[in-house]
Amino acid sequence: MIGVYRTVKDALRRAGITQPVHPHLQHHSWMTEMRRSGKNPIQLSFIARTSPDLIAQHYAHLTKDDAYEAMVRALSGEGRQPV
């Protein structure tokens, strides 16, 4: 884990980012984006080694636009598997 921390710290320094950033923040941001993009919480829970309920609650951060897009996808049948 120390190697990851040093790698992130070095990348931030080279990018000129002075705000405090930690590897966990990167993990949280990635999980949030995966959840927002519609990835299955059960699959994400396997990756994160936690419960699907926690994934659904903790990494949702949904906006009104997210809800609208999900509704449009559901009504248009996008993402449905052929029967």
Order of alpha helices (4+ residues) and beta strands (2+ residues): alpha-alpha-alpha-alpha-alpha
